[in-house]
Amino acid sequence: MTERHEIFEKINELARNIDADFEFSDIEQIEEFLDDFENQQYEEYDEIERLYNELMELSYYDEEESDQ
């Protein structure tokens, strides 16, 4: 299991605490969630945002490696 996959699993676990049927399958869905002001009310929001930032860092390093 890749680190990226593990982060998605953690994010989805947090999302299930908000709504049992909710699951993120791509980064765009996470961005939509974070951009929706109403979602800031959930205690899981900050942790989902932190994990999203980790995903972005991994994507950045993946792009750097592929450019070499």
Summary of the structure (lengths in Angstrom):
residues: 68
radius of gyration: 12.7
end to end distance: 24.3
largest distance: 42.0
contacts: 152
relative contact order: 0.15
helix: 78%
strand: 0%
